[in-house]
Amino acid sequence: DQMAVLSKEFADDPCSKPKRQQMIVAARALLTSVTHLLIIADLVDVQLILKSIRLVEDDLQHIHDASNQEELVHFYKQYGKDIVDLSQYAQRRQHDLVDRLEQENLAAARGTIKRTSMMLLTTSKAYLRHPELPYARENRDFVYNQVRDAVGVISAIMQGRPIPPTQTLKLDSSLSSVGDLTRALNEFDRIVMMKPQKFNEQIIRPQLEERLESIISGAALLADSLSTREDRRDRIVQECNAVRQALQDLLDEYIQYSRKKSSDENVNAKIQAMQTKTRDLRKQYD
């Protein structure tokens, strides 16, 4: 209010040095107040992100300590909600960062979370089903550590701390163009076409899921780098989820075949459905 009054008085008498000086003093005071407000808003934003990080860290520990499938699914559902919130916070924060290295590290952390979150559930389920198998625990722990380190990177950046060497992540640059994405999807279409008799759930399923999540993560980061419109980015997310679901349907069909509860025709139908969804995803980048 004071600034408005002084501005009007100065506008009415622009040659008055006292009025000009009063307006300058008021303008500086206003600028200082705005600066303080922005600092407070930034601190509040950081605190919200740190709170979100703590929730995700707790979720991860619960998932790691789950003793049965019911507990795992329950904790993973909560993790899914909390990790979406954290990813959204991190994405907004990434655009505000001045340091390019911090931007890249934050983007890499987001990419790792996108790529490994579904794998976390899959490998955890496999471990609970077969805790006696060493590779089941190793797969679960490997994915768990990847997610935990990615969250640790976000936490370090938010607090202005150096990133521990053990948590250093690399931005996957293998999908640096639409052509790279197309080739990756074409290759994925090729490798999912296998003889049903050769499907091994414990080995092939995690491999295919990890490969697809890597492609989808790269697709999401590529969309960001291309400054894709919000509505188109939403469609890309929908198509990515559709591809994920198509893969799960295909994998389930392979499993049913191994149990002699399916046929070659059913498997081929799921393969075609899978390829239709990858083709739909490609179209979003045309």
C-alpha positions as MATLAB code, in Angstrom:
seq = 'DQMAVLSKEFADDPCSKPKRQQMIVAARALLTSVTHLLIIADLVDVQLILKSIRLVEDDLQHIHDASNQEELVHFYKQYGKDIVDLSQYAQRRQHDLVDRLEQENLAAARGTIKRTSMMLLTTSKAYLRHPELPYARENRDFVYNQVRDAVGVISAIMQGRPIPPTQTLKLDSSLSSVGDLTRALNEFDRIVMMKPQKFNEQIIRPQLEERLESIISGAALLADSLSTREDRRDRIVQECNAVRQALQDLLDEYIQYSRKKSSDENVNAKIQAMQTKTRDLRKQYD';
ca = [
       0.000    0.000    0.000;
       2.783    2.405    0.924;
       4.545    1.674   -2.357;
       1.351    2.392   -4.287;
       0.807    5.716   -2.498;
       4.416    6.848   -2.941;
       4.405    5.803   -6.605;
       1.293    7.873   -7.251;
       2.763   10.886   -5.452;
       5.991   10.593   -7.450;
       4.051   10.219  -10.711;
       2.166   13.412   -9.896;
       5.413   15.252   -9.173;
       8.312   13.404  -10.894;
      10.724   16.291  -10.433;
      10.538   16.134   -6.635;
      13.778   14.649   -5.258;
      12.316   13.892   -1.784;
       9.418   11.959   -3.327;
      11.802   10.108   -5.630;
      13.998    9.175   -2.669;
      10.994    7.991   -0.649;
       9.873    5.813   -3.546;
      13.365    4.297   -3.931;
      13.494    3.430   -0.223;
      10.016    1.879   -0.398;
      10.939   -0.087   -3.537;
      14.025   -1.516   -1.846;
      11.978   -2.507    1.186;
       9.422   -4.186   -1.077;
      12.147   -6.047   -2.975;
      13.645   -7.249    0.312;
      10.251   -8.469    1.494;
       9.630  -10.311   -1.775;
      13.082  -11.916   -1.549;
      12.394  -13.085    2.001;
       9.037  -14.482    0.897;
      10.652  -16.428   -1.953;
      13.279  -17.818    0.409;
      10.589  -18.947    2.851;
       8.575  -20.513    0.031;
      11.688  -22.346   -1.168;
      12.393  -23.647    2.340;
       8.811  -24.864    2.669;
       9.098  -26.598   -0.707;
      12.321  -28.329    0.342;
      10.755  -29.459    3.619;
       7.812  -30.963    1.740;
      10.219  -32.859   -0.516;
      12.252  -34.105    2.458;
       9.054  -35.282    4.145;
       8.133  -37.119    0.945;
      11.600  -38.691    0.874;
      11.223  -39.954    4.458;
       7.887  -41.550    3.574;
       9.427  -43.339    0.585;
      12.406  -44.491    2.668;
      10.009  -45.958    5.237;
       8.024  -47.644    2.459;
      11.188  -49.186    1.036;
      12.172  -50.572    4.421;
       8.705  -52.067    4.895;
       8.904  -53.687    1.450;
      12.348  -55.060    2.238;
      11.157  -56.495    5.563;
       7.834  -57.915    4.295;
       7.430  -61.530    5.391;
       4.615  -62.587    3.058;
       2.912  -61.646   -0.209;
       0.009  -59.861    1.500;
       2.330  -57.563    3.449;
       4.386  -56.919    0.335;
       1.393  -55.896   -1.777;
       0.060  -53.690    1.029;
       3.360  -51.860    1.501;
       3.971  -51.599   -2.242;
       0.621  -49.887   -2.783;
       1.600  -47.213   -0.278;
       5.033  -46.961   -1.872;
       3.379  -46.449   -5.255;
       1.429  -43.451   -3.973;
       4.389  -41.918   -2.150;
       6.867  -42.419   -4.998;
       4.523  -40.671   -7.439;
       4.410  -37.658   -5.115;
       8.195  -37.655   -4.755;
       8.744  -37.958   -8.509;
       6.453  -35.007   -9.152;
       8.224  -32.903   -6.521;
      11.605  -33.854   -8.009;
      10.506  -33.050  -11.559;
       9.361  -29.557  -10.574;
      12.539  -29.001   -8.593;
      14.705  -30.151  -11.481;
      13.531  -27.236  -13.620;
      14.463  -24.770  -10.852;
      18.028  -25.994  -10.387;
      20.813  -23.795  -11.742;
      23.625  -26.340  -11.526;
      23.525  -28.514  -14.662;
      25.218  -31.443  -12.914;
      22.538  -31.407  -10.228;
      19.889  -31.334  -12.953;
      21.438  -34.375  -14.626;
      21.791  -36.250  -11.338;
      18.191  -35.522  -10.424;
      17.026  -36.624  -13.884;
      19.073  -39.816  -13.533;
      17.533  -40.510  -10.121;
      14.029  -40.003  -11.503;
      14.842  -42.285  -14.409;
      16.143  -45.009  -12.100;
      12.991  -44.845   -9.981;
      10.760  -45.109  -13.058;
      12.776  -48.005  -14.420;
      13.036  -50.062  -11.238;
       9.829  -49.493   -9.278;
       7.897  -52.305  -10.975;
      10.969  -54.523  -10.829;
      11.059  -53.945   -7.067;
       7.659  -55.597   -6.720;
       8.491  -58.417   -9.125;
      11.822  -59.339   -7.561;
      10.408  -59.036   -4.034;
       7.578  -61.409   -4.934;
      10.057  -63.858   -6.431;
      12.187  -63.738   -3.287;
       9.205  -64.362   -0.984;
       8.172  -67.315   -3.156;
      11.680  -68.786   -3.227;
      13.725  -67.437   -0.281;
      15.935  -70.502   -0.508;
      17.300  -69.425   -3.911;
      20.387  -67.179   -3.634;
      19.755  -65.413   -6.947;
      16.224  -64.494   -5.839;
      17.633  -62.568   -2.882;
      20.412  -61.085   -5.018;
      17.934  -59.787   -7.603;
      15.687  -58.298   -4.918;
      18.595  -56.643   -3.118;
      20.062  -55.279   -6.347;
      16.816  -53.547   -7.326;
      16.158  -52.406   -3.757;
      19.602  -50.802   -3.559;
      19.092  -49.058   -6.898;
      15.851  -47.454   -5.732;
      17.309  -46.588   -2.336;
      20.365  -44.959   -3.919;
      18.178  -42.958   -6.314;
      16.145  -41.643   -3.383;
      19.419  -40.873   -1.607;
      20.571  -38.784   -4.575;
      17.356  -36.746   -4.478;
      17.768  -36.240   -0.731;
      21.380  -35.078   -1.107;
      20.505  -32.584   -3.850;
      17.574  -31.178   -1.878;
      19.819  -30.583    1.141;
      22.756  -29.225   -0.831;
      24.999  -32.101    0.223;
      27.539  -33.856   -2.023;
      26.307  -37.117   -3.480;
      28.114  -40.126   -1.943;
      30.206  -42.008   -4.538;
      28.193  -45.169   -3.855;
      25.028  -43.354   -4.913;
      26.331  -41.773   -8.110;
      23.931  -42.456  -10.961;
      24.362  -42.047  -14.687;
      21.723  -40.627  -16.964;
      20.882  -43.287  -19.520;
      21.746  -41.617  -22.808;
      21.122  -44.714  -24.919;
      17.779  -43.218  -26.012;
      18.979  -39.804  -27.109;
      16.716  -39.609  -30.156;
      13.390  -40.851  -31.475;
      15.342  -43.195  -33.748;
      17.035  -44.778  -30.727;
      13.645  -45.314  -29.091;
      12.229  -46.890  -32.248;
      15.185  -49.266  -32.537;
      14.920  -50.206  -28.851;
      11.215  -50.999  -29.198;
      11.837  -52.965  -32.401;
      14.487  -55.015  -30.636;
      12.164  -55.577  -27.687;
       9.420  -56.785  -30.032;
      11.921  -59.254  -31.439;
      13.109  -60.733  -28.149;
       9.618  -61.262  -26.688;
       8.905  -63.570  -29.638;
      10.228  -66.865  -28.318;
       9.114  -70.435  -28.353;
       6.877  -70.884  -25.298;
       8.825  -74.017  -24.357;
      11.948  -71.886  -23.810;
      10.316  -69.475  -21.362;
      11.838  -69.593  -17.864;
       9.924  -67.438  -15.394;
      12.765  -67.015  -12.901;
      15.289  -65.893  -15.523;
      13.483  -64.435  -18.526;
      10.684  -62.575  -16.743;
      12.989  -60.234  -14.727;
      15.147  -59.698  -17.819;
      12.213  -58.630  -19.993;
      10.708  -56.449  -17.272;
      14.033  -54.720  -16.626;
      14.618  -54.161  -20.334;
      11.150  -52.681  -20.829;
      11.444  -50.415  -17.792;
      14.775  -49.159  -19.127;
      13.139  -48.344  -22.474;
      10.146  -46.662  -20.825;
      12.419  -44.642  -18.560;
      14.398  -43.482  -21.579;
      11.163  -42.683  -23.410;
       9.981  -40.510  -20.524;
      13.279  -38.637  -20.299;
      13.305  -38.213  -24.083;
       9.833  -36.680  -23.893;
      11.135  -34.232  -21.272;
      14.127  -33.291  -23.421;
      11.867  -32.655  -26.411;
       9.769  -30.199  -24.356;
       6.685  -32.267  -25.076;
       3.318  -30.658  -24.408;
       1.590  -31.723  -21.190;
      -1.340  -33.423  -22.940;
       0.986  -35.365  -25.217;
       3.186  -36.339  -22.270;
       0.073  -37.704  -20.547;
      -0.679  -39.816  -23.622;
       2.891  -41.108  -23.614;
       2.503  -42.132  -19.965;
      -0.750  -43.914  -20.814;
       0.874  -45.757  -23.714;
       3.851  -46.726  -21.532;
       1.466  -48.181  -18.950;
      -0.374  -50.017  -21.720;
       2.911  -51.553  -22.906;
       3.707  -52.610  -19.337;
       0.317  -54.291  -19.011;
       0.683  -56.002  -22.382;
       4.014  -57.452  -21.275;
       2.499  -58.748  -18.033;
      -0.342  -60.337  -20.007;
       2.165  -61.992  -22.332;
       4.328  -63.243  -19.458;
       1.270  -64.653  -17.705;
       0.340  -66.447  -20.928;
       3.824  -67.961  -21.155;
       3.416  -69.186  -17.569;
       0.017  -70.683  -18.345;
       1.563  -72.432  -21.354;
       4.303  -73.929  -19.177;
       1.538  -75.318  -16.957;
      -0.215  -76.745  -20.025;
      -3.150  -74.368  -19.526;
      -2.666  -72.386  -22.725;
      -1.910  -72.909  -26.415;
       0.372  -71.589  -29.151;
      -2.538  -69.594  -30.548;
      -3.134  -67.809  -27.246;
       0.553  -67.004  -26.852;
       0.743  -65.641  -30.400;
      -2.323  -63.484  -29.740;
      -0.632  -61.956  -26.688;
       2.546  -61.349  -28.689;
       0.538  -59.515  -31.338;
      -1.213  -57.474  -28.638;
       2.196  -56.613  -27.174;
       3.491  -55.449  -30.542;
       0.355  -53.377  -31.102;
       0.993  -51.500  -27.864;
       4.658  -50.837  -28.677;
       3.551  -49.552  -32.088;
       1.051  -47.225  -30.384;
       3.875  -45.894  -28.194;
       6.067  -45.242  -31.246;
       3.274  -43.200  -32.822;
       3.381  -40.719  -29.934;
       6.869  -39.670  -31.096;
       5.993  -39.287  -34.797;
];
